Amino acid sequence: MTIDVKKKPLSEEELDAVLLHKFVLKGAWGEYHIYDSDVPKGFPPHIRGDVMKAAERLKKRGLLVSWPHGRENVWILNKGRSEEVISKFKRFYPEEYS
């Protein structure tokens, strides 16, 4: 069951899973990072604010890490919590980790 972000309102859990999936697909485990301005890209305009709130929520839970880099922050996945990151979105993207 893949989440379609354009068809229905997303729960917090679904939005967290979609965002973590984006980070995993980009390979943002440390070698590659994602800038603040790129975190909401690929999401519909009406939920981009919710995407940044989800990123902050995941940071508070320790699944994402951010720090200042130049004019904006950069984000990566927390390598030390990789199993938890994968289990968060595994329910919604079983084809990725079956």
Secondary structure as UniProt FT lines:
FT   TURN            5..7
FT   HELIX           12..26
FT   TURN            27..31
FT   STRAND          34..35
FT   HELIX           36..38
FT   TURN            39..42
FT   HELIX           45..47
FT   HELIX           48..60
FT   TURN            61..62
FT   STRAND          64..69
FT   TURN            70..71
FT   STRAND          72..77
FT   HELIX           79..81
FT   HELIX           82..90
FT   TURN            91..92
FT   TURN            94..96
//
